Amino acid sequence: MDRVRIGCNYVKQPLWKVILGVPLIYLPILTTVPFVVMGVLLIRAHLKFIGGMEIKSYGEFVPSWVSHRYGNHEQPTINISRFHPAHYRFFWVLNCKHYCPMSVALFKYAVYLVEIVENWWCPFAHDKKPTYAAAPTASPTTGKIRSGTRRVKNQFQPYKQGRIV
């Protein structure tokens, strides 16, 4: 797997780039999270209304609190100006204990729900469909687990010169 490289170039960046770049970590999250939460609630309601059962909860995507890298009392601080938020422990507690695990879990949960919808409603077995196996659905007639590869025979009638054939 190819890896993204950041650390080797971070220390070489001018301070003005770092100062402008750091807020860009938070702006996308602050602007998208409300809409993702609304989307998650709507998708969950859709799935419940059509009879969805055994849908994982958001909590199953959040890592356990003890698994995070540091305890609250041992969060790192950086020996930089006291005017920089990263100098203080609260900055690291908020980032490592709340921002990172909660936002990553939210987006993973949203993907999980969308994959369930895709596996249930989409009749096409496109080339990415096998990657949706983390959100399998059960057949309504047999109850067997399916990973979204159902094909609906003759679902769409072909058109010829503007008429249904």
VMD Tcl script that builds the backbone (N, CA, C; Angstrom):
set m [mol new atoms 495]
animate dup $m
set s [atomselect $m all]
$s set {name element resname resid chain x y z} {
  {N N MET 1 A 0.840 -1.171 0.000}
  {CA C MET 1 A 0.000 0.000 0.000}
  {C C MET 1 A 0.889 1.239 0.000}
  {N N ASP 2 A 0.561 2.186 -0.852}
  {CA C ASP 2 A 1.289 3.451 -0.874}
  {C C ASP 2 A 0.888 4.277 0.338}
  {N N ARG 3 A 1.841 4.960 0.915}
  {CA C ARG 3 A 1.581 5.777 2.093}
  {C C ARG 3 A 1.767 7.245 1.758}
  {N N VAL 4 A 0.964 8.063 2.392}
  {CA C VAL 4 A 1.097 9.510 2.253}
  {C C VAL 4 A 2.261 9.950 3.127}
  {N N ARG 5 A 3.108 10.786 2.591}
  {CA C ARG 5 A 4.262 11.271 3.355}
  {C C ARG 5 A 4.039 12.732 3.711}
  {N N ILE 6 A 4.131 13.032 5.003}
  {CA C ILE 6 A 3.968 14.410 5.462}
  {C C ILE 6 A 5.150 14.814 6.333}
  {N N GLY 7 A 5.487 13.994 7.298}
  {CA C GLY 7 A 6.485 14.333 8.308}
  {C C GLY 7 A 7.834 14.750 7.762}
  {N N CYS 8 A 8.251 14.165 6.653}
  {CA C CYS 8 A 9.564 14.500 6.105}
  {C C CYS 8 A 9.617 15.924 5.567}
  {N N ASN 9 A 8.484 16.501 5.225}
  {CA C ASN 9 A 8.446 17.859 4.689}
  {C C ASN 9 A 7.919 18.890 5.680}
  {N N TYR 10 A 7.262 18.455 6.737}
  {CA C TYR 10 A 6.628 19.383 7.672}
  {C C TYR 10 A 7.632 20.359 8.270}
  {N N VAL 11 A 8.763 19.862 8.727}
  {CA C VAL 11 A 9.743 20.739 9.388}
  {C C VAL 11 A 10.389 21.720 8.412}
  {N N LYS 12 A 10.310 21.455 7.118}
  {CA C LYS 12 A 10.911 22.334 6.115}
  {C C LYS 12 A 9.975 23.466 5.678}
  {N N GLN 13 A 8.725 23.419 6.126}
  {CA C GLN 13 A 7.738 24.413 5.689}
  {C C GLN 13 A 7.939 25.730 6.418}
  {N N PRO 14 A 7.776 26.853 5.721}
  {CA C PRO 14 A 7.860 28.149 6.401}
  {C C PRO 14 A 6.717 28.296 7.414}
  {N N LEU 15 A 6.967 29.072 8.453}
  {CA C LEU 15 A 5.993 29.239 9.534}
  {C C LEU 15 A 4.662 29.761 9.023}
  {N N TRP 16 A 4.667 30.669 8.050}
  {CA C TRP 16 A 3.412 31.220 7.556}
  {C C TRP 16 A 2.534 30.141 6.931}
  {N N LYS 17 A 3.134 29.150 6.279}
  {CA C LYS 17 A 2.365 28.053 5.688}
  {C C LYS 17 A 1.741 27.188 6.771}
  {N N VAL 18 A 2.491 26.943 7.827}
  {CA C VAL 18 A 1.968 26.133 8.933}
  {C C VAL 18 A 0.821 26.866 9.614}
  {N N ILE 19 A 0.998 28.157 9.847}
  {CA C ILE 19 A -0.042 28.960 10.507}
  {C C ILE 19 A -1.318 28.987 9.665}
  {N N LEU 20 A -1.198 29.099 8.372}
  {CA C LEU 20 A -2.375 29.084 7.501}
  {C C LEU 20 A -2.943 27.668 7.324}
  {N N GLY 21 A -2.077 26.679 7.361}
  {CA C GLY 21 A -2.505 25.308 7.109}
  {C C GLY 21 A -3.219 24.635 8.265}
  {N N VAL 22 A -2.835 24.952 9.486}
  {CA C VAL 22 A -3.427 24.275 10.643}
  {C C VAL 22 A -4.934 24.512 10.763}
  {N N PRO 23 A -5.439 25.735 10.593}
  {CA C PRO 23 A -6.906 25.895 10.660}
  {C C PRO 23 A -7.648 25.080 9.597}
  {N N LEU 24 A -6.969 24.772 8.518}
  {CA C LEU 24 A -7.616 23.977 7.466}
  {C C LEU 24 A -7.871 22.535 7.902}
  {N N ILE 25 A -7.326 22.139 9.045}
  {CA C ILE 25 A -7.656 20.835 9.626}
  {C C ILE 25 A -9.086 20.881 10.140}
  {N N TYR 26 A -9.440 21.980 10.778}
  {CA C TYR 26 A -10.706 22.074 11.489}
  {C C TYR 26 A -11.858 22.602 10.646}
  {N N LEU 27 A -11.597 23.485 9.713}
  {CA C LEU 27 A -12.674 24.082 8.926}
  {C C LEU 27 A -13.509 23.038 8.167}
  {N N PRO 28 A -12.897 22.084 7.484}
  {CA C PRO 28 A -13.728 21.088 6.800}
  {C C PRO 28 A -14.592 20.273 7.762}
  {N N ILE 29 A -14.049 19.954 8.915}
  {CA C ILE 29 A -14.817 19.186 9.888}
  {C C ILE 29 A -15.971 20.024 10.438}
  {N N LEU 30 A -15.678 21.264 10.811}
  {CA C LEU 30 A -16.720 22.125 11.371}
  {C C LEU 30 A -17.835 22.413 10.371}
  {N N THR 31 A -17.490 22.468 9.092}
  {CA C THR 31 A -18.510 22.772 8.086}
  {C C THR 31 A -19.256 21.533 7.608}
  {N N THR 32 A -18.651 20.360 7.680}
  {CA C THR 32 A -19.325 19.164 7.164}
  {C C THR 32 A -20.027 18.343 8.232}
  {N N VAL 33 A -19.545 18.355 9.456}
  {CA C VAL 33 A -20.118 17.489 10.499}
  {C C VAL 33 A -21.619 17.695 10.676}
  {N N PRO 34 A -22.131 18.917 10.743}
  {CA C PRO 34 A -23.593 19.044 10.898}
  {C C PRO 34 A -24.380 18.362 9.774}
  {N N PHE 35 A -23.883 18.463 8.560}
  {CA C PHE 35 A -24.577 17.844 7.438}
  {C C PHE 35 A -24.428 16.324 7.447}
  {N N VAL 36 A -23.276 15.835 7.864}
  {CA C VAL 36 A -23.075 14.385 7.957}
  {C C VAL 36 A -23.976 13.812 9.045}
  {N N VAL 37 A -24.089 14.508 10.184}
  {CA C VAL 37 A -24.977 14.048 11.260}
  {C C VAL 37 A -26.416 13.996 10.755}
  {N N MET 38 A -26.869 15.050 10.037}
  {CA C MET 38 A -28.223 15.032 9.473}
  {C C MET 38 A -28.393 13.870 8.500}
  {N N GLY 39 A -27.382 13.654 7.651}
  {CA C GLY 39 A -27.447 12.548 6.704}
  {C C GLY 39 A -27.526 11.201 7.398}
  {N N VAL 40 A -26.734 11.022 8.441}
  {CA C VAL 40 A -26.753 9.763 9.195}
  {C C VAL 40 A -28.136 9.539 9.802}
  {N N LEU 41 A -28.715 10.577 10.396}
  {CA C LEU 41 A -30.045 10.438 11.002}
  {C C LEU 41 A -31.097 10.102 9.952}
  {N N LEU 42 A -31.017 10.745 8.782}
  {CA C LEU 42 A -31.984 10.463 7.714}
  {C C LEU 42 A -31.819 9.047 7.154}
  {N N ILE 43 A -30.584 8.627 6.947}
  {CA C ILE 43 A -30.352 7.277 6.413}
  {C C ILE 43 A -30.804 6.223 7.417}
  {N N ARG 44 A -30.490 6.436 8.705}
  {CA C ARG 44 A -30.948 5.488 9.737}
  {C C ARG 44 A -32.470 5.426 9.764}
  {N N ALA 45 A -33.134 6.580 9.677}
  {CA C ALA 45 A -34.596 6.584 9.667}
  {C C ALA 45 A -35.115 5.824 8.447}
  {N N HIS 46 A -34.522 6.064 7.290}
  {CA C HIS 46 A -34.917 5.346 6.071}
  {C C HIS 46 A -34.804 3.846 6.277}
  {N N LEU 47 A -33.654 3.409 6.794}
  {CA C LEU 47 A -33.434 1.977 6.982}
  {C C LEU 47 A -34.407 1.388 7.998}
  {N N LYS 48 A -34.690 2.111 9.064}
  {CA C LYS 48 A -35.652 1.627 10.064}
  {C C LYS 48 A -37.063 1.559 9.473}
  {N N PHE 49 A -37.450 2.581 8.679}
  {CA C PHE 49 A -38.790 2.618 8.104}
  {C C PHE 49 A -39.014 1.493 7.102}
  {N N ILE 50 A -37.969 1.051 6.411}
  {CA C ILE 50 A -38.154 -0.048 5.454}
  {C C ILE 50 A -37.915 -1.406 6.103}
  {N N GLY 51 A -37.756 -1.405 7.424}
  {CA C GLY 51 A -37.651 -2.676 8.147}
  {C C GLY 51 A -36.245 -3.099 8.499}
  {N N GLY 52 A -35.276 -2.207 8.413}
  {CA C GLY 52 A -33.898 -2.557 8.730}
  {C C GLY 52 A -33.729 -2.969 10.189}
  {N N MET 53 A -32.994 -4.031 10.397}
  {CA C MET 53 A -32.720 -4.534 11.742}
  {C C MET 53 A -31.237 -4.864 11.847}
  {N N GLU 54 A -30.749 -4.926 13.063}
  {CA C GLU 54 A -29.358 -5.295 13.346}
  {C C GLU 54 A -28.368 -4.331 12.683}
  {N N ILE 55 A -28.736 -3.071 12.619}
  {CA C ILE 55 A -27.850 -2.040 12.084}
  {C C ILE 55 A -26.913 -1.623 13.212}
  {N N LYS 56 A -25.634 -1.579 12.937}
  {CA C LYS 56 A -24.671 -1.186 13.959}
  {C C LYS 56 A -24.951 0.237 14.425}
  {N N SER 57 A -24.567 0.528 15.658}
  {CA C SER 57 A -24.729 1.879 16.185}
  {C C SER 57 A -23.442 2.666 15.972}
  {N N TYR 58 A -23.563 3.977 16.078}
  {CA C TYR 58 A -22.394 4.852 15.953}
  {C C TYR 58 A -21.329 4.477 16.987}
  {N N GLY 59 A -21.774 4.122 18.177}
  {CA C GLY 59 A -20.842 3.767 19.249}
  {C C GLY 59 A -19.920 2.609 18.905}
  {N N GLU 60 A -20.355 1.745 18.010}
  {CA C GLU 60 A -19.508 0.618 17.603}
  {C C GLU 60 A -18.343 1.062 16.726}
  {N N PHE 61 A -18.383 2.284 16.235}
  {CA C PHE 61 A -17.316 2.805 15.390}
  {C C PHE 61 A -16.338 3.687 16.156}
  {N N VAL 62 A -16.710 4.069 17.368}
  {CA C VAL 62 A -15.846 4.901 18.205}
  {C C VAL 62 A -14.900 3.984 18.974}
  {N N PRO 63 A -13.589 4.227 18.904}
  {CA C PRO 63 A -12.665 3.377 19.655}
  {C C PRO 63 A -12.859 3.569 21.156}
  {N N SER 64 A -12.525 2.544 21.926}
  {CA C SER 64 A -12.676 2.656 23.371}
  {C C SER 64 A -11.750 3.743 23.896}
  {N N TRP 65 A -12.184 4.419 24.953}
  {CA C TRP 65 A -11.424 5.564 25.472}
  {C C TRP 65 A -10.038 5.165 25.946}
  {N N VAL 66 A -9.884 3.959 26.472}
  {CA C VAL 66 A -8.564 3.561 26.987}
  {C C VAL 66 A -7.594 3.231 25.864}
  {N N SER 67 A -8.096 3.067 24.648}
  {CA C SER 67 A -7.205 2.708 23.540}
  {C C SER 67 A -6.493 3.911 22.937}
  {N N HIS 68 A -6.888 5.116 23.330}
  {CA C HIS 68 A -6.235 6.300 22.759}
  {C C HIS 68 A -4.816 6.387 23.272}
  {N N ARG 69 A -4.033 7.066 22.560}
  {CA C ARG 69 A -2.588 7.057 22.768}
  {C C ARG 69 A -2.145 7.529 24.151}
  {N N TYR 70 A -2.815 8.510 24.716}
  {CA C TYR 70 A -2.407 9.084 25.985}
  {C C TYR 70 A -3.592 9.190 26.930}
  {N N GLY 71 A -3.333 9.121 28.228}
  {CA C GLY 71 A -4.340 9.446 29.220}
  {C C GLY 71 A -4.414 10.958 29.350}
  {N N ASN 72 A -5.483 11.455 29.933}
  {CA C ASN 72 A -5.649 12.912 30.038}
  {C C ASN 72 A -4.486 13.574 30.755}
  {N N HIS 73 A -3.941 12.942 31.775}
  {CA C HIS 73 A -2.865 13.557 32.551}
  {C C HIS 73 A -1.504 13.455 31.868}
  {N N GLU 74 A -1.386 12.662 30.835}
  {CA C GLU 74 A -0.093 12.522 30.154}
  {C C GLU 74 A -0.092 13.025 28.722}
  {N N GLN 75 A -1.076 13.844 28.356}
  {CA C GLN 75 A -1.101 14.407 27.011}
  {C C GLN 75 A 0.160 15.235 26.792}
  {N N PRO 76 A 0.742 15.146 25.606}
  {CA C PRO 76 A 1.983 15.885 25.354}
  {C C PRO 76 A 1.737 17.385 25.224}
  {N N THR 77 A 2.758 18.123 25.448}
  {CA C THR 77 A 2.758 19.551 25.146}
  {C C THR 77 A 4.024 19.816 24.355}
  {N N ILE 78 A 4.014 20.891 23.604}
  {CA C ILE 78 A 5.174 21.230 22.795}
  {C C ILE 78 A 5.819 22.462 23.415}
  {N N ASN 79 A 7.106 22.470 23.448}
  {CA C ASN 79 A 7.833 23.598 24.027}
  {C C ASN 79 A 7.899 24.730 23.004}
  {N N ILE 80 A 6.757 25.415 22.843}
  {CA C ILE 80 A 6.660 26.541 21.922}
  {C C ILE 80 A 6.018 27.700 22.669}
  {N N SER 81 A 5.796 28.776 21.991}
  {CA C SER 81 A 5.231 29.974 22.596}
  {C C SER 81 A 3.939 29.655 23.348}
  {N N ARG 82 A 3.732 30.295 24.476}
  {CA C ARG 82 A 2.519 30.053 25.257}
  {C C ARG 82 A 1.294 30.621 24.559}
  {N N PHE 83 A 1.478 31.373 23.495}
  {CA C PHE 83 A 0.361 31.910 22.736}
  {C C PHE 83 A -0.168 30.902 21.704}
  {N N HIS 84 A 0.563 29.837 21.493}
  {CA C HIS 84 A 0.143 28.791 20.554}
  {C C HIS 84 A -0.678 27.745 21.308}
  {N N PRO 85 A -1.854 27.379 20.813}
  {CA C PRO 85 A -2.699 26.418 21.534}
  {C C PRO 85 A -2.026 25.063 21.773}
  {N N ALA 86 A -1.129 24.646 20.865}
  {CA C ALA 86 A -0.469 23.341 21.022}
  {C C ALA 86 A 0.477 23.314 22.217}
  {N N HIS 87 A 0.721 24.449 22.821}
  {CA C HIS 87 A 1.564 24.516 24.018}
  {C C HIS 87 A 0.838 23.931 25.231}
  {N N TYR 88 A -0.492 23.911 25.183}
  {CA C TYR 88 A -1.294 23.532 26.337}
  {C C TYR 88 A -1.880 22.133 26.202}
  {N N ARG 89 A -2.016 21.493 27.352}
  {CA C ARG 89 A -2.538 20.124 27.419}
  {C C ARG 89 A -3.966 20.041 26.883}
  {N N PHE 90 A -4.820 21.049 27.144}
  {CA C PHE 90 A -6.212 20.992 26.683}
  {C C PHE 90 A -6.297 20.822 25.167}
  {N N PHE 91 A -5.364 21.415 24.441}
  {CA C PHE 91 A -5.332 21.293 22.984}
  {C C PHE 91 A -5.191 19.821 22.585}
  {N N TRP 92 A -4.286 19.109 23.250}
  {CA C TRP 92 A -4.042 17.710 22.922}
  {C C TRP 92 A -5.168 16.810 23.406}
  {N N VAL 93 A -5.747 17.155 24.549}
  {CA C VAL 93 A -6.881 16.370 25.037}
  {C C VAL 93 A -8.039 16.480 24.048}
  {N N LEU 94 A -8.351 17.695 23.621}
  {CA C LEU 94 A -9.454 17.872 22.673}
  {C C LEU 94 A -9.173 17.179 21.344}
  {N N ASN 95 A -7.944 17.261 20.870}
  {CA C ASN 95 A -7.609 16.634 19.594}
  {C C ASN 95 A -7.568 15.119 19.682}
  {N N CYS 96 A -6.815 14.600 20.632}
  {CA C CYS 96 A -6.582 13.151 20.689}
  {C C CYS 96 A -7.742 12.375 21.294}
  {N N LYS 97 A -8.474 12.991 22.197}
  {CA C LYS 97 A -9.567 12.285 22.858}
  {C C LYS 97 A -10.918 12.516 22.214}
  {N N HIS 98 A -11.092 13.637 21.528}
  {CA C HIS 98 A -12.411 13.949 20.999}
  {C C HIS 98 A -12.425 14.130 19.483}
  {N N TYR 99 A -11.676 15.091 18.981}
  {CA C TYR 99 A -11.716 15.408 17.554}
  {C C TYR 99 A -11.397 14.190 16.686}
  {N N CYS 100 A -10.254 13.582 16.897}
  {CA C CYS 100 A -9.826 12.494 16.011}
  {C C CYS 100 A -10.759 11.282 16.056}
  {N N PRO 101 A -10.963 10.662 17.215}
  {CA C PRO 101 A -11.766 9.433 17.195}
  {C C PRO 101 A -13.233 9.664 16.867}
  {N N MET 102 A -13.797 10.777 17.321}
  {CA C MET 102 A -15.224 11.009 17.097}
  {C C MET 102 A -15.516 11.367 15.639}
  {N N SER 103 A -14.677 12.197 15.033}
  {CA C SER 103 A -14.934 12.580 13.647}
  {C C SER 103 A -14.642 11.429 12.689}
  {N N VAL 104 A -13.575 10.695 12.924}
  {CA C VAL 104 A -13.281 9.538 12.068}
  {C C VAL 104 A -14.399 8.506 12.188}
  {N N ALA 105 A -14.875 8.263 13.411}
  {CA C ALA 105 A -15.966 7.309 13.611}
  {C C ALA 105 A -17.238 7.769 12.909}
  {N N LEU 106 A -17.528 9.065 12.959}
  {CA C LEU 106 A -18.727 9.585 12.304}
  {C C LEU 106 A -18.685 9.341 10.800}
  {N N PHE 107 A -17.558 9.640 10.179}
  {CA C PHE 107 A -17.461 9.451 8.734}
  {C C PHE 107 A -17.464 7.962 8.362}
  {N N LYS 108 A -16.843 7.120 9.175}
  {CA C LYS 108 A -16.888 5.674 8.903}
  {C C LYS 108 A -18.312 5.147 9.053}
  {N N TYR 109 A -19.037 5.656 10.041}
  {CA C TYR 109 A -20.421 5.229 10.249}
  {C C TYR 109 A -21.297 5.670 9.077}
  {N N ALA 110 A -21.089 6.881 8.599}
  {CA C ALA 110 A -21.855 7.362 7.447}
  {C C ALA 110 A -21.587 6.476 6.225}
  {N N VAL 111 A -20.337 6.108 6.003}
  {CA C VAL 111 A -19.994 5.225 4.880}
  {C C VAL 111 A -20.678 3.867 5.056}
  {N N TYR 112 A -20.644 3.331 6.266}
  {CA C TYR 112 A -21.293 2.047 6.556}
  {C C TYR 112 A -22.784 2.094 6.194}
  {N N LEU 113 A -23.478 3.155 6.602}
  {CA C LEU 113 A -24.906 3.261 6.310}
  {C C LEU 113 A -25.168 3.399 4.812}
  {N N VAL 114 A -24.350 4.191 4.132}
  {CA C VAL 114 A -24.519 4.354 2.686}
  {C C VAL 114 A -24.272 3.022 1.972}
  {N N GLU 115 A -23.307 2.244 2.448}
  {CA C GLU 115 A -23.057 0.928 1.842}
  {C C GLU 115 A -24.238 -0.013 2.047}
  {N N ILE 116 A -24.904 0.078 3.188}
  {CA C ILE 116 A -26.103 -0.743 3.400}
  {C C ILE 116 A -27.164 -0.363 2.372}
  {N N VAL 117 A -27.402 0.923 2.214}
  {CA C VAL 117 A -28.396 1.392 1.236}
  {C C VAL 117 A -28.009 0.927 -0.162}
  {N N GLU 118 A -26.745 1.076 -0.508}
  {CA C GLU 118 A -26.267 0.644 -1.831}
  {C C GLU 118 A -26.476 -0.860 -2.015}
  {N N ASN 119 A -26.102 -1.642 -1.019}
  {CA C ASN 119 A -26.255 -3.093 -1.133}
  {C C ASN 119 A -27.714 -3.501 -1.251}
  {N N TRP 120 A -28.604 -2.768 -0.616}
  {CA C TRP 120 A -30.004 -3.146 -0.648}
  {C C TRP 120 A -30.697 -2.698 -1.930}
  {N N TRP 121 A -30.494 -1.454 -2.332}
  {CA C TRP 121 A -31.271 -0.900 -3.427}
  {C C TRP 121 A -30.651 -1.043 -4.805}
  {N N CYS 122 A -29.341 -1.067 -4.921}
  {CA C CYS 122 A -28.715 -1.057 -6.241}
  {C C CYS 122 A -28.708 -2.446 -6.861}
  {N N PRO 123 A -29.304 -2.608 -8.043}
  {CA C PRO 123 A -29.356 -3.921 -8.677}
  {C C PRO 123 A -28.096 -4.273 -9.462}
  {N N PHE 124 A -27.172 -3.348 -9.596}
  {CA C PHE 124 A -26.004 -3.577 -10.430}
  {C C PHE 124 A -24.838 -4.119 -9.618}
  {N N ALA 125 A -24.137 -5.064 -10.173}
  {CA C ALA 125 A -22.952 -5.635 -9.522}
  {C C ALA 125 A -21.719 -4.968 -10.115}
  {N N HIS 126 A -21.539 -3.678 -9.828}
  {CA C HIS 126 A -20.403 -2.951 -10.387}
  {C C HIS 126 A -19.101 -3.382 -9.721}
  {N N ASP 127 A -17.981 -2.939 -10.283}
  {CA C ASP 127 A -16.676 -3.448 -9.853}
  {C C ASP 127 A -16.279 -3.060 -8.433}
  {N N LYS 128 A -16.911 -2.069 -7.801}
  {CA C LYS 128 A -16.586 -1.684 -6.428}
  {C C LYS 128 A -17.512 -2.348 -5.409}
  {N N LYS 129 A -18.545 -2.994 -5.868}
  {CA C LYS 129 A -19.542 -3.571 -4.961}
  {C C LYS 129 A -18.954 -4.578 -3.963}
  {N N PRO 130 A -18.019 -5.425 -4.357}
  {CA C PRO 130 A -17.450 -6.357 -3.366}
  {C C PRO 130 A -16.757 -5.662 -2.193}
  {N N THR 131 A -16.357 -4.408 -2.365}
  {CA C THR 131 A -15.704 -3.702 -1.257}
  {C C THR 131 A -16.718 -3.240 -0.218}
  {N N TYR 132 A -18.012 -3.391 -0.478}
  {CA C TYR 132 A -19.048 -2.994 0.466}
  {C C TYR 132 A -19.412 -4.140 1.410}
  {N N ALA 133 A -18.600 -5.147 1.490}
  {CA C ALA 133 A -18.898 -6.328 2.294}
  {C C ALA 133 A -19.011 -6.016 3.780}
  {N N ALA 134 A -18.501 -4.869 4.232}
  {CA C ALA 134 A -18.606 -4.503 5.646}
  {C C ALA 134 A -20.047 -4.164 6.020}
  {N N ALA 135 A -20.913 -3.992 5.024}
  {CA C ALA 135 A -22.313 -3.645 5.273}
  {C C ALA 135 A -23.232 -4.594 4.516}
  {N N PRO 136 A -23.166 -5.891 4.813}
  {CA C PRO 136 A -24.003 -6.840 4.069}
  {C C PRO 136 A -25.469 -6.704 4.452}
  {N N THR 137 A -26.338 -7.077 3.541}
  {CA C THR 137 A -27.773 -7.097 3.817}
  {C C THR 137 A -28.259 -8.523 3.639}
  {N N ALA 138 A -29.405 -8.833 4.236}
  {CA C ALA 138 A -29.964 -10.177 4.124}
  {C C ALA 138 A -31.064 -10.186 3.082}
  {N N SER 139 A -31.186 -11.288 2.387}
  {CA C SER 139 A -32.234 -11.439 1.389}
  {C C SER 139 A -33.592 -11.403 2.082}
  {N N PRO 140 A -34.582 -10.694 1.497}
  {CA C PRO 140 A -35.895 -10.620 2.133}
  {C C PRO 140 A -36.643 -11.951 2.115}
  {N N THR 141 A -36.297 -12.828 1.185}
  {CA C THR 141 A -37.024 -14.091 1.086}
  {C C THR 141 A -36.326 -15.225 1.825}
  {N N THR 142 A -35.005 -15.297 1.715}
  {CA C THR 142 A -34.296 -16.418 2.332}
  {C C THR 142 A -33.651 -16.071 3.654}
  {N N GLY 143 A -33.396 -14.792 3.894}
  {CA C GLY 143 A -32.722 -14.385 5.117}
  {C C GLY 143 A -31.220 -14.562 5.058}
  {N N LYS 144 A -30.712 -15.069 3.917}
  {CA C LYS 144 A -29.270 -15.280 3.778}
  {C C LYS 144 A -28.567 -13.952 3.553}
  {N N ILE 145 A -27.344 -13.849 4.074}
  {CA C ILE 145 A -26.555 -12.635 3.923}
  {C C ILE 145 A -26.131 -12.495 2.472}
  {N N ARG 146 A -26.258 -11.284 1.959}
  {CA C ARG 146 A -25.774 -10.994 0.619}
  {C C ARG 146 A -24.935 -9.727 0.705}
  {N N SER 147 A -23.950 -9.633 -0.141}
  {CA C SER 147 A -23.057 -8.471 -0.083}
  {C C SER 147 A -23.343 -7.484 -1.207}
  {N N GLY 148 A -24.568 -7.452 -1.650}
  {CA C GLY 148 A -24.955 -6.437 -2.617}
  {C C GLY 148 A -24.716 -6.817 -4.052}
  {N N THR 149 A -24.651 -8.094 -4.357}
  {CA C THR 149 A -24.398 -8.484 -5.740}
  {C C THR 149 A -25.663 -8.996 -6.427}
  {N N ARG 150 A -26.829 -8.675 -5.865}
  {CA C ARG 150 A -28.062 -9.153 -6.507}
  {C C ARG 150 A -28.251 -8.460 -7.845}
  {N N ARG 151 A -28.774 -9.169 -8.769}
  {CA C ARG 151 A -29.097 -8.597 -10.074}
  {C C ARG 151 A -30.596 -8.748 -10.282}
  {N N VAL 152 A -31.199 -7.719 -10.750}
  {CA C VAL 152 A -32.628 -7.765 -11.014}
  {C C VAL 152 A -32.805 -7.972 -12.503}
  {N N LYS 153 A -33.371 -9.089 -12.854}
  {CA C LYS 153 A -33.543 -9.428 -14.255}
  {C C LYS 153 A -34.671 -8.599 -14.862}
  {N N ASN 154 A -34.424 -8.026 -15.996}
  {CA C ASN 154 A -35.408 -7.247 -16.743}
  {C C ASN 154 A -36.007 -6.101 -15.928}
  {N N GLN 155 A -35.207 -5.513 -15.042}
  {CA C GLN 155 A -35.733 -4.394 -14.270}
  {C C GLN 155 A -35.968 -3.180 -15.164}
  {N N PHE 156 A -35.057 -2.963 -16.076}
  {CA C PHE 156 A -35.178 -1.816 -16.965}
  {C C PHE 156 A -35.437 -2.322 -18.378}
  {N N GLN 157 A -36.493 -1.809 -18.979}
  {CA C GLN 157 A -36.787 -2.209 -20.343}
  {C C GLN 157 A -35.985 -1.329 -21.288}
  {N N PRO 158 A -35.398 -1.915 -22.320}
  {CA C PRO 158 A -34.601 -1.111 -23.253}
  {C C PRO 158 A -35.505 -0.200 -24.106}
  {N N TYR 159 A -34.967 0.952 -24.432}
  {CA C TYR 159 A -35.678 1.897 -25.297}
  {C C TYR 159 A -35.116 1.800 -26.700}
  {N N LYS 160 A -35.994 1.918 -27.685}
  {CA C LYS 160 A -35.549 1.932 -29.070}
  {C C LYS 160 A -36.345 3.026 -29.771}
  {N N GLN 161 A -35.641 4.001 -30.281}
  {CA C GLN 161 A -36.245 5.132 -30.986}
  {C C GLN 161 A -37.378 5.761 -30.181}
  {N N GLY 162 A -37.139 5.989 -28.895}
  {CA C GLY 162 A -38.101 6.682 -28.051}
  {C C GLY 162 A -39.279 5.831 -27.594}
  {N N ARG 163 A -39.293 4.539 -27.943}
  {CA C ARG 163 A -40.407 3.670 -27.528}
  {C C ARG 163 A -39.846 2.538 -26.684}
  {N N ILE 164 A -40.664 2.055 -25.803}
  {CA C ILE 164 A -40.267 0.870 -25.024}
  {C C ILE 164 A -40.408 -0.345 -25.904}
  {N N VAL 165 A -39.366 -1.140 -25.931}
  {CA C VAL 165 A -39.354 -2.351 -26.769}
  {C C VAL 165 A -40.017 -3.490 -26.029}
}
mol reanalyze $m
mol bondsrecalc $m
mol representation Tube
mol addrep $m
